[in-house]
Amino acid sequence: MTTRTHAPEGAPCWADLWTSDVEGSRHFYGELLGWEPQEPSPEFGGYFMFHRLGAPVAGGMGPMGDMAANDTWKVYFATPDIQRSAHLVEQLGGSAFGPATPVADLGIQAVLADPAGAPFGLWQPGSFQGFPVIAEPGAPSWFELRSPAFDAIQSFYEQVLSLEVRPMAEPAGFRYATLRQAGTEEDLAGLMDGSMDPGGTPGWSIYFDVDDVDDAAGRVAALGGAVASEPQSSPYGRMATVRDPAGAEFRLRGPVPTSS
């Protein structure tokens, strides 16, 4: 578990769901992860938060006017200067979906895409720092980009997020790297080579911790969602890829069961 009063520069600090089924999503994540859906805010177009044990853990939003929701999770990264970071994104071949926008006194947000087309968000905190707890059951656990432009994308995120890339030794044919602040040993996010899957869509994935991945995956199906990838054990825990009832994909991670 990591408890923090603010996210390190460049670290994932928030995640939200753009869903075509607001009420269904509020019920699904409440039942699956023990989240407490808060009331939508008319001031912010119906945006709402999920709380966990009384603390914010994620956000949610339905269709925005004529813009239909695309049923995806988006990861936001902390920056002390969103204008500089957003300018770097475009300078390095990425794109912006619109200008950086203040959200009352909470902070400033921007939604962008990297040069390979993977969407992500930037957040310059004001009074709202993002989620205060990660890596415990019911909370975000890990953040990972799968991209076919693995070599080029490393330099992009290094510069935009002011982080260092740390290549990891992996089996032949599989390349992976982590992002961390210079001079630290804490990995903040992962980059995966997606070139072996040419049909895959570049994108960031979010993992949520659970006590029992197999049980949680079973409950996903019972709650109207779907299991896209059955639970598997790895050196980093037991994992499964699932989708909520509207089709938004995310991952579950928990401990590997011990042999009886």
C-alpha positions as CSV (number, residue, x, y, z in Angstrom):
1,M,0.0,0.0,0.0
2,T,1.1,3.6,-0.8
3,T,-0.5,6.5,1.0
4,R,0.3,10.0,-0.2
5,T,-0.7,13.6,0.2
6,H,0.3,14.3,-3.4
7,A,1.5,12.4,-6.4
8,P,5.2,12.7,-7.5
9,E,5.7,14.6,-10.7
10,G,4.9,12.4,-13.7
11,A,3.1,9.8,-11.6
12,P,-0.4,8.6,-12.3
13,C,-2.6,10.6,-10.0
14,W,-6.2,10.0,-11.1
15,A,-8.4,7.8,-13.4
16,D,-11.8,8.2,-14.7
17,L,-14.4,6.3,-16.6
18,W,-16.3,7.7,-19.6
19,T,-19.3,5.4,-19.7
20,S,-22.5,5.1,-21.8
21,D,-24.2,3.5,-18.8
22,V,-23.8,5.8,-15.8
23,E,-26.2,4.0,-13.4
24,G,-25.0,0.5,-14.4
25,S,-21.4,1.5,-13.9
26,R,-22.2,3.0,-10.5
27,H,-23.8,-0.3,-9.4
28,F,-21.1,-2.5,-11.0
29,Y,-18.0,-0.9,-9.5
30,G,-19.8,-0.5,-6.2
31,E,-20.5,-4.2,-6.0
32,L,-17.2,-5.4,-7.4
33,L,-14.7,-3.1,-5.7
34,G,-16.7,-1.8,-2.7
35,W,-16.7,1.7,-4.1
36,E,-19.2,4.3,-2.9
37,P,-20.6,6.3,-5.9
38,Q,-21.1,10.0,-5.0
39,E,-23.8,12.2,-6.4
40,P,-23.2,13.6,-9.9
41,S,-22.2,17.3,-10.0
42,P,-24.4,19.5,-12.2
43,E,-21.6,22.1,-12.0
44,F,-19.2,19.8,-13.8
45,G,-21.7,18.3,-16.3
46,G,-22.7,15.3,-14.3
47,Y,-19.2,14.2,-13.4
48,F,-19.1,12.1,-10.2
49,M,-16.6,10.4,-8.0
50,F,-16.3,7.0,-6.5
51,H,-15.1,6.9,-3.0
52,R,-13.5,4.0,-1.2
53,L,-13.5,4.1,2.6
54,G,-14.5,7.7,2.4
55,A,-11.6,8.8,0.1
56,P,-11.8,9.5,-3.6
57,V,-10.6,6.6,-5.7
58,A,-11.8,7.3,-9.3
59,G,-14.1,9.5,-11.3
60,G,-16.9,8.8,-13.8
61,M,-18.8,10.7,-16.5
62,G,-21.6,9.9,-18.9
63,P,-22.1,11.2,-22.5
64,M,-21.2,14.9,-22.9
65,G,-24.0,16.6,-25.0
66,D,-23.6,15.3,-28.5
67,M,-20.5,13.4,-27.7
68,A,-21.2,9.7,-27.0
69,A,-19.2,8.0,-24.3
70,N,-16.6,5.6,-25.6
71,D,-16.6,3.3,-22.6
72,T,-13.0,3.6,-21.6
73,W,-10.9,4.3,-18.6
74,K,-8.4,7.2,-18.8
75,V,-5.3,7.7,-16.7
76,Y,-4.1,11.1,-15.6
77,F,-0.5,12.1,-14.8
78,A,0.6,14.8,-12.4
79,T,2.4,17.8,-13.7
80,P,3.4,21.1,-12.0
81,D,3.1,23.0,-15.2
82,I,0.3,21.7,-17.5
83,Q,0.9,24.3,-20.2
84,R,4.5,23.3,-20.6
85,S,3.7,19.6,-20.5
86,A,0.9,20.0,-23.1
87,H,3.2,22.1,-25.4
88,L,5.8,19.3,-25.2
89,V,3.2,16.7,-26.2
90,E,2.4,18.5,-29.4
91,Q,6.1,19.4,-30.0
92,L,7.0,15.7,-29.8
93,G,4.3,14.5,-32.2
94,G,1.3,14.0,-29.9
95,S,-2.0,15.8,-30.1
96,A,-4.5,17.6,-27.8
97,F,-8.2,17.0,-27.7
98,G,-8.7,20.6,-26.5
99,P,-7.0,23.3,-24.4
100,A,-6.0,22.8,-20.8
101,T,-9.1,23.6,-18.7
102,P,-9.4,24.8,-15.1
103,V,-11.8,22.7,-12.9
104,A,-12.9,25.3,-10.3
105,D,-10.1,25.5,-7.7
106,L,-9.5,21.7,-7.9
107,G,-6.8,21.9,-10.6
108,I,-6.3,22.1,-14.4
109,Q,-6.9,19.2,-16.7
110,A,-5.9,18.4,-20.3
111,V,-6.7,15.3,-22.5
112,L,-4.1,14.4,-25.1
113,A,-2.8,11.5,-27.2
114,D,0.7,10.3,-27.6
115,P,2.3,10.0,-31.1
116,A,0.9,6.4,-31.5
117,G,-2.6,7.6,-30.7
118,A,-2.9,6.4,-27.1
119,P,-5.1,8.9,-25.1
120,F,-4.1,10.0,-21.6
121,G,-4.7,13.0,-19.3
122,L,-2.6,15.5,-17.5
123,W,-3.5,17.0,-14.1
124,Q,-2.0,20.1,-12.5
125,P,-3.3,19.9,-9.0
126,G,-4.9,22.7,-7.1
127,S,-7.0,21.8,-4.0
128,F,-7.5,18.3,-5.4
129,Q,-4.4,16.1,-5.5
130,G,-5.9,12.9,-6.9
131,F,-6.3,9.5,-5.3
132,P,-4.6,9.3,-1.9
133,V,-4.1,5.6,-1.7
134,I,-2.8,3.1,-4.3
135,A,-1.9,-0.6,-4.2
136,E,-4.4,-1.9,-1.7
137,P,-7.6,-3.9,-2.3
138,G,-10.2,-1.7,-4.1
139,A,-7.6,0.9,-5.1
140,P,-5.6,1.5,-8.3
141,S,-2.6,-0.7,-8.4
142,W,-0.6,-0.3,-11.6
143,F,-0.8,1.7,-14.9
144,E,0.5,0.3,-18.2
145,L,0.8,1.4,-21.8
146,R,0.7,-1.1,-24.6
147,S,2.1,0.5,-27.8
148,P,3.5,-0.7,-31.1
149,A,5.8,2.3,-31.1
150,F,7.7,1.0,-28.1
151,D,11.1,2.5,-28.9
152,A,9.9,6.0,-29.8
153,I,7.3,6.2,-27.1
154,Q,9.9,5.8,-24.3
155,S,11.5,9.1,-25.1
156,F,8.1,10.8,-25.5
157,Y,7.0,9.9,-21.9
158,E,10.4,10.6,-20.5
159,Q,10.3,14.1,-21.7
160,V,6.6,14.9,-21.2
161,L,6.5,13.4,-17.6
162,S,10.1,14.3,-16.6
163,L,10.7,10.6,-15.7
164,E,13.4,8.0,-16.5
165,V,12.8,4.8,-18.5
166,R,14.2,1.6,-16.9
167,P,14.3,-1.3,-19.3
168,M,13.5,-4.7,-17.7
169,A,15.0,-8.0,-18.6
170,E,12.2,-10.1,-20.0
171,P,12.0,-13.3,-22.1
172,A,12.9,-13.1,-25.8
173,G,10.2,-11.5,-27.9
174,F,8.8,-9.5,-25.0
175,R,10.0,-6.0,-24.2
176,Y,8.9,-4.0,-21.2
177,A,10.2,-0.9,-19.4
178,T,9.1,1.1,-16.3
179,L,8.9,4.8,-15.7
180,R,10.4,6.2,-12.4
181,Q,11.6,9.5,-11.1
182,A,15.3,10.1,-11.4
183,G,17.3,8.8,-8.4
184,T,14.5,6.7,-7.0
185,E,13.7,3.0,-7.1
186,E,9.9,3.4,-7.2
187,D,8.3,2.3,-10.5
188,L,5.3,4.5,-11.3
189,A,4.0,3.0,-14.6
190,G,4.9,0.5,-17.2
191,L,5.5,0.5,-21.0
192,M,4.9,-2.7,-23.0
193,D,6.0,-3.4,-26.6
194,G,2.8,-4.0,-28.5
195,S,4.4,-4.5,-31.9
196,M,3.8,-8.3,-31.7
197,D,0.1,-7.6,-31.8
198,P,-0.4,-5.5,-34.9
199,G,-4.2,-5.5,-34.5
200,G,-4.1,-4.1,-31.0
201,T,-5.1,-0.6,-30.2
202,P,-2.5,1.5,-28.4
203,G,-3.7,2.5,-24.9
204,W,-3.2,2.8,-21.2
205,S,-4.6,0.2,-18.9
206,I,-5.4,0.5,-15.2
207,Y,-5.1,-2.3,-12.7
208,F,-7.2,-2.5,-9.6
209,D,-6.1,-4.6,-6.6
210,V,-8.4,-7.2,-5.2
211,D,-7.9,-9.8,-2.5
212,D,-8.8,-12.7,-4.8
213,V,-8.6,-12.3,-8.5
214,D,-10.4,-15.6,-9.3
215,D,-13.3,-14.6,-7.1
216,A,-13.5,-11.1,-8.5
217,A,-13.4,-12.3,-12.1
218,G,-16.3,-14.6,-11.3
219,R,-18.2,-11.7,-9.8
220,V,-17.5,-9.6,-12.9
221,A,-19.5,-12.1,-15.0
222,A,-22.3,-12.4,-12.4
223,L,-22.6,-8.5,-12.4
224,G,-23.1,-8.4,-16.2
225,G,-19.5,-7.8,-17.2
226,A,-17.2,-10.1,-19.2
227,V,-13.8,-11.8,-18.6
228,A,-11.6,-11.0,-21.6
229,S,-8.5,-12.9,-20.2
230,E,-8.8,-15.5,-17.6
231,P,-6.8,-15.2,-14.3
232,Q,-3.1,-16.0,-14.7
233,S,-0.3,-16.1,-12.2
234,S,2.9,-14.1,-12.9
235,P,5.9,-12.9,-10.9
236,Y,4.0,-9.7,-10.2
237,G,0.8,-11.3,-8.9
238,R,-2.3,-13.0,-10.3
239,M,-4.0,-11.0,-13.0
240,A,-7.1,-11.0,-15.2
241,T,-8.4,-8.6,-17.9
242,V,-12.1,-7.9,-17.6
243,R,-14.8,-5.5,-19.0
244,D,-17.7,-3.8,-17.2
245,P,-21.2,-4.3,-18.6
246,A,-20.8,-1.3,-21.0
247,G,-17.5,-2.7,-22.4
248,A,-14.9,-0.6,-20.6
249,E,-11.8,-2.8,-20.1
250,F,-9.6,-2.8,-17.0
251,R,-7.4,-5.3,-15.1
252,L,-7.6,-7.0,-11.8
253,R,-4.4,-7.8,-9.8
254,G,-4.0,-9.7,-6.5
255,P,-1.8,-12.2,-4.7
256,V,-1.0,-15.6,-6.2
257,P,-2.9,-18.2,-4.3
258,T,-0.7,-20.4,-2.1
259,S,-0.7,-24.1,-2.5
260,S,-2.8,-25.9,0.1
